[in-house]
């Protein structure tokens, strides 16, 4: 669909915005996303059930992807859109309300991709999980795995940090991470936990087969039980000038190291 046709098809009702004020919270059972990359990726994802798009004229103009026909759009100015998102969030003229993605099963995700798996042990910051999703998409990860509890859910903050990767990378939520690590071992994965105190570097610990990278919570690292379910612990060879890296930075470096094995 050409941009001119898309804009004609997307003409909607102007008027006062309805919805939350400055919280970024959607209605019950819905998720509110904002920002061009996050919204455009969600609109193009056939697995998403969309409810409504609030937008400025400039926001609609910025979209490159083909949009669903007769999609409900309400036009407004940037100030009104700011009332629908988290405080000071950069909505870029686009706010989308939609249903959360359906649950993904680990067996399906690892069957559809040969990439590594990222297992996140109580990583709770949505900015970090979003950034990890973005790196996972960039390096072809098969999935990320988090607990149902002690992990953020889908949100506009997370989706904005993921820059569209929330719609691309399977996100598996499980009740028991230790049991999931056992399932990964049974599926042929070598489980490597990233730990700054490990003797071996990641390059030394990497095998030739499939890998599950396990990363712990910000500041606290992996829990002891999760580390015990790893085949090896490894560290990133960073300078002594820094004690540690942000978990999303560590994930990106580890994913590159896995990808570089076959180069």
N, C-alpha and C positions, 0 to 999 in steps of 0.2 A: 504494500500500500504506500503510495507516494505521500509525502508530508502534507501537501495540500488536501488530498483526499482524506487523510487521517484527521486533520484538523476539522474538516467539515463533518466527518462522522462522529467526532468527539465533542461537538458543541453541546453544552449542557446547560443546566439552570444556573443562573447567577443568583446571588443573594446571600443572606446571613448564614454563616457556618453553624452547623449543629454538631455537638459532640463535646468531648472532654476539654478542659481548659488548662493547657500547659502541662499536662501529665504524660502525654503520649500513650495513654491507655485507651484501648478499643473497647467495644461492647463485649458482653459475655461470649466466650467462645471464638473471639476474633483477635487478629493481630493487626497492629497499625505499623506500617513501614513508611519510611521517608528517604528522600535523596534520590538522585537520578539513577545511579547504578542499581541500587536495591529495588526501587520501584520498577524500573524497566525489566530487570531480570525476573521479578515476580510476575509481571504482566505476560512475559513470554514463556513462563513455565506452565505447561499443560496440566501439571499436578496441583496447581493452585486453584482454589475456588475464590474468585474475586467478588467483593461486595460493592465497593464504591471507590472512586478516585476523586480527590480534591486537588485542584491544580490552578496555577496561574497560566495565562496564555504563553508566557515564556517557558514555563515548565513543560507544557505540551510540545512546544516547538523543539525543545531539546531532545525529545525521545527519538531514537533511531529505529527501534524495533516495530514490527507490525502489531497493532493493537486489536483486541477482540472487537467484533462488530457490535454496534449499539451499546457500548460499555457505558455505564452510568457515571457521568462526570459532573461535578459541581465546580464552577469557576469561582475564584475568589482572589483577593490580593494576598501578598506575602504576609502581611500583618495578621490576617485572619487565619492563615495556615499555621502560623506560629502558635496559635491557641490549641492546636490539635496534636502537638508533638511535645517531647520533653523540652524543658527550659533551655533556650539558646541552641537548640538542635538545628543544624544546617539542612533544612528540608529541601532547598533548591527548587521550590515551587511545585513539589509533588508529594502528596500524602495518600497512601493507598491502604484501605481496610480490606482484609482478606482472612480466610480461614487458615489455621496452622497447617503445616504440611503433615501428611499421614506418617505414621510410624514406619521406620525402616528396620528390617531384620538383618543382623550381621551376616548370616549365611548368604543372603541375596546380594549384599554389597560386595563381599569378597569373591563371589562367583562372577560378578559382572566386571571386575577390574583386577588387574595384576599389580596395582599399586600398593604402597604401604598403608598401614592402618595407624592412626594416632589415637592413643588411649589417654584421656585426661582425668587425672585423679583429683577431684574436688577443685578444679579450676573454676572459680566463681565469677570472675570479672567478665561481663559481656563484651567489653572492648577487646580483651585478650582472646576470648573464644571466637569472636568475629574475625580478628586478625589471623588466628590459626586456620580458620576456614578458608580465608583468602590464600594463605600459603599452601594449604592442602589442595586447593583447586589449581594453583599455579604449577605444582609438582606432581599432579596426577594421583593423589592419594585415593585409596578405595573408599575410605570412610573415616570419620572421627567417632569416637565412642565416649560417652559420658554417662554418669549415673542419672537416674531420674531425680534424685535429691542431690543437694550440694553442687548444683550446676545451673547456670542460667537457662531460662526458656527462650523461645523465639521472642524477639522484641525489635523495635525500631532501632535502638542503640546497637544491638548486636548485628542486625542486618546492614546498617550503615557502615560499621567497621568491616564487615565481610565484603562489601562492595560488589554484591551480586553472587558471591560464592555460596551463600545460604541456599540458593536454588540449584546449585550444581553438585555439591559434595554431600553424599549420604551422611546423615547424622543419626547414629544409633544410640538410643537411650536404654540403659539396662538397670536392673535392680542391684546386681552384684558384680562389681568389676573383677574380683578375683576369679569368680566362676567364668566370666567372659574371657579372661586371659587363659584359662585352661582350655576353653573352646578354640581360641586362636592357636594354641600349641597343637591341639588335635588336628587343626586344619593345615598344619605345616608352617606356621609362622614362628620365627625366632624373636623372642620378646626382649627388647632392650630398654631398660629403664635409665633415664638421664638423671645422673646424680653427680653433684660437684665433687663429692669425696671419693668417687670411684678411681681405681688405679689405672684402668685401661681408658684410652681415648675412644671416641665413637668410631673412628676409622679403624682402629685395631679390633673393635668388637663386632663390626659389621660382617655378617656372613654373605654367602652368595645367593641365598634363597629369599623368600618373602620375610618381611620385617614388620613387627608391631613396635612402634616407638611409644614409650610410656612416660608421661610428663606429670609432675606433681604440682600441687597448689602453689600459688604465689607466696614466696617467703618460706613456706614450711616444707616443700618438696613432697615426695611420695610418702604415703603411709607405709609403715613397716610391713604390713601384710601384703600390700601391693608389690613392694620391692621383692618380697620373698617369692612372688609368683613370676618374676622375670628370670629369663635364662642368663642374662648378664646385665651388669650395671656399667655405664660408660659416662665419661665426662666430655664436655667440649673443651678443647685446648685454648682457653682464653687467658689473657695476661693476668698476672698477679695483681695488677693495678685495679681490677674489678673483681668483686667477690662472686658475682653471678650475673646472669642475663635475665631480662624479662622473659616470661614463659613463652610468649608469642615469638620473640626473636629466637629463642632456643629452638622452637619447633621449626622455624623457617630454615635455620642452619642445618638441623638434623635431616630435614627433608631433602635439602640440597645434597648432603653427603650421601644419602641413599640413592638419589638420582644419578650422582656422579660416578657411582660404582661401575655402571655399564657404559660410560662414555669412553 
